[in-house]
Amino acid sequence: MTIDKMKERLGEIILARSFKYSENPPFTLASGRKSNFYFNCKPTTLDPEGMNLIGTIIFDMLKDTDITAAGGLTLGADPIANALSVISYQKGKPIKSFIVRKDVKDHGTKSAIEGNVGPGEKVVIIDDVITTGGSTITAIEQARKEKLSVEMVITLIDREEGGRENILQHIANIKTILTRTEIMELRAKKIKRKDVV
């Protein structure tokens, strides 16, 4: 299966498992904004087929780089980074996964980062959905505090609501697997075929 076909199949899984639409009442997003649609990516990112597709697509984005690890703010980034880690090992170019804590523990190592990563490593920050970009920016800042070299951001879904622009103020290289526009186009095709989501 080509990467484009994988993205299309991933979009179908997202529509079936992770996309909700409601005219009234609208959903309240993590940012506090109201929206008629909502992405809960976990039913996709924790699904065996979804994980395999996501891991393979992201590995394709990173296979020609010298990035050694991927992670982001827990919980949204965790299954994505883990999927990438497994696929990358199977492909012969291991990329480790790490977790960025929301709150640093007051005991043990007191580290904001969990995983086998160290200062100077070239890493990618992962997120499942970007709206304002706040959680991605937090993860970038925490990774940099731990002296990781943040080379890139990869997000599963860009809601196209300003988050990308906010993230670009912190890092120049950001890639997205699927945009809201692409998912809405896929949804429109399904509605046209009477396969309504």
C-alpha positions as CSV (number, residue, x, y, z in Angstrom):
1,M,0.0,0.0,0.0
2,T,1.4,3.5,-0.9
3,I,1.7,6.2,1.6
4,D,-1.1,8.1,-0.1
5,K,-3.4,5.1,0.2
6,M,-2.4,4.7,3.8
7,K,-3.4,8.3,4.5
8,E,-6.7,7.7,2.8
9,R,-7.3,4.6,4.9
10,L,-6.3,6.4,8.1
11,G,-8.7,9.2,7.2
12,E,-11.5,6.6,6.9
13,I,-10.6,5.2,10.4
14,I,-10.5,8.7,11.9
15,L,-14.0,9.4,10.4
16,A,-15.4,6.2,11.7
17,R,-13.9,6.2,15.2
18,S,-12.5,9.6,16.1
19,F,-14.7,12.3,14.5
20,K,-17.9,13.7,16.1
21,Y,-20.2,16.3,14.6
22,S,-22.9,18.2,16.4
23,E,-24.8,21.3,15.4
24,N,-26.3,21.8,18.8
25,P,-24.8,21.8,21.3
26,P,-21.3,22.4,20.0
27,F,-18.3,20.7,21.6
28,T,-16.0,22.6,24.0
29,L,-12.4,22.1,23.0
30,A,-9.3,21.9,25.3
31,S,-8.6,25.5,24.3
32,G,-12.0,26.5,25.6
33,R,-13.3,27.3,22.1
34,K,-16.6,25.9,20.9
35,S,-16.8,23.9,17.7
36,N,-19.4,21.8,15.8
37,F,-16.8,19.0,15.3
38,Y,-14.5,17.2,17.6
39,F,-11.6,14.8,17.1
40,N,-11.0,12.2,19.9
41,C,-8.0,10.5,18.3
42,K,-7.4,7.8,20.9
43,P,-9.9,5.3,19.3
44,T,-7.7,5.6,16.2
45,T,-4.2,5.9,17.7
46,L,-4.9,2.9,20.1
47,D,-6.3,0.7,17.3
48,P,-4.0,-1.9,15.8
49,E,-4.6,-0.9,12.2
50,G,-4.5,2.8,13.1
51,M,-1.2,2.5,15.0
52,N,0.3,0.5,12.1
53,L,-0.7,3.2,9.6
54,I,0.4,6.1,11.7
55,G,3.7,4.5,12.6
56,T,4.5,3.7,8.9
57,I,3.4,7.1,7.6
58,I,5.5,9.0,10.2
59,F,8.5,6.7,9.7
60,D,8.3,7.5,6.0
61,M,8.6,11.2,7.0
62,L,11.6,10.6,9.1
63,K,13.5,7.7,7.4
64,D,16.0,10.1,5.7
65,T,16.7,12.2,8.8
66,D,19.0,11.8,11.8
67,I,16.3,12.1,14.4
68,T,16.7,9.5,17.1
69,A,13.6,9.9,19.2
70,A,10.0,11.1,19.1
71,G,7.5,12.1,21.8
72,G,5.2,14.7,23.0
73,L,2.8,15.8,25.8
74,T,1.1,12.8,27.4
75,L,-1.5,11.4,26.7
76,G,-2.2,12.3,23.1
77,A,1.3,11.8,21.7
78,D,2.1,8.6,23.5
79,P,0.5,6.0,21.3
80,I,1.7,7.8,18.2
81,A,5.3,7.9,19.4
82,N,5.1,4.3,20.4
83,A,3.7,3.2,17.1
84,L,6.5,5.0,15.3
85,S,9.1,3.4,17.6
86,V,7.8,-0.1,16.9
87,I,7.6,0.4,13.1
88,S,11.0,2.1,13.0
89,Y,12.6,-0.9,14.8
90,Q,10.9,-3.3,12.3
91,K,12.3,-1.2,9.4
92,G,15.8,-1.4,10.8
93,K,16.2,2.3,11.8
94,P,15.0,2.5,15.4
95,I,13.5,5.8,16.7
96,K,13.0,5.8,20.4
97,S,9.8,7.1,22.0
98,F,9.6,9.4,25.0
99,I,6.9,11.1,27.1
100,V,6.6,14.7,28.1
101,R,4.9,15.0,31.5
102,K,2.2,17.6,32.0
103,D,3.3,18.0,35.6
104,V,6.8,17.2,36.8
105,K,6.8,14.8,39.7
106,D,8.2,16.1,43.0
107,H,10.0,12.9,43.7
108,G,12.5,10.5,41.9
109,T,14.4,12.2,39.1
110,K,11.9,15.1,38.9
111,S,12.2,15.0,35.1
112,A,9.7,16.4,32.7
113,I,10.8,13.8,30.2
114,E,10.4,10.0,30.5
115,G,12.3,7.7,28.2
116,N,15.8,6.8,27.1
117,V,16.8,10.2,25.7
118,G,19.6,12.6,26.6
119,P,20.9,16.0,26.0
120,G,21.8,16.8,22.4
121,E,19.6,14.1,20.8
122,K,17.7,15.2,17.7
123,V,14.0,14.7,18.3
124,V,10.6,15.3,16.8
125,I,7.7,16.5,18.9
126,I,4.5,14.6,18.2
127,D,0.9,15.7,18.8
128,D,-2.5,14.1,17.9
129,V,-4.5,17.3,17.2
130,I,-3.4,20.9,17.0
131,T,-6.0,23.6,17.5
132,T,-4.1,26.5,19.2
133,G,-0.8,24.6,19.3
134,G,-0.6,25.1,23.1
135,S,0.2,21.5,24.1
136,T,2.7,21.1,21.2
137,I,4.5,24.3,22.3
138,T,4.6,23.1,25.9
139,A,6.2,19.9,24.8
140,I,8.8,21.8,22.7
141,E,9.7,24.0,25.6
142,Q,10.0,21.1,28.1
143,A,12.1,19.1,25.6
144,R,14.4,22.1,25.1
145,K,14.8,22.6,28.9
146,E,16.1,19.0,29.0
147,K,18.6,20.0,26.3
148,L,17.0,17.9,23.6
149,S,17.4,19.3,20.0
150,V,13.9,19.7,18.7
151,E,14.2,19.4,14.9
152,M,10.6,19.0,13.8
153,V,6.9,18.8,14.8
154,I,4.6,16.1,13.4
155,T,0.9,16.2,14.1
156,L,-1.8,13.7,13.2
157,I,-4.5,16.3,12.5
158,D,-4.3,20.0,12.0
159,R,-7.7,21.6,12.7
160,E,-6.4,24.7,10.7
161,E,-7.4,27.1,13.4
162,G,-4.1,29.0,13.9
163,G,-2.2,26.3,15.8
164,R,0.3,25.7,13.0
165,E,1.1,29.4,12.8
166,N,1.6,29.6,16.6
167,I,3.9,26.5,16.5
168,L,5.9,28.1,13.6
169,Q,7.0,30.9,16.0
170,H,8.9,28.2,18.0
171,I,10.1,25.8,15.2
172,A,10.3,26.1,11.4
173,N,9.7,22.5,10.5
174,I,6.2,21.2,11.0
175,K,4.5,18.3,9.1
176,T,0.9,17.2,9.3
177,I,-0.5,13.8,8.3
178,L,-4.1,15.0,7.7
179,T,-5.7,18.5,7.8
180,R,-9.3,19.3,8.7
181,T,-9.9,20.2,5.1
182,E,-8.8,16.7,3.9
183,I,-10.9,15.0,6.5
184,M,-14.0,17.1,5.7
185,E,-13.5,16.4,2.0
186,L,-13.5,12.7,2.8
187,R,-16.6,13.1,4.9
188,A,-18.4,15.0,2.1
189,K,-17.6,12.1,-0.3
190,K,-19.0,9.6,2.2
191,I,-22.2,11.7,2.7
192,K,-22.6,11.9,-1.1
193,R,-22.3,8.1,-1.3
194,K,-24.9,7.9,1.6
195,D,-22.2,6.4,3.8
196,V,-22.9,9.1,6.4
197,V,-20.5,9.7,9.3
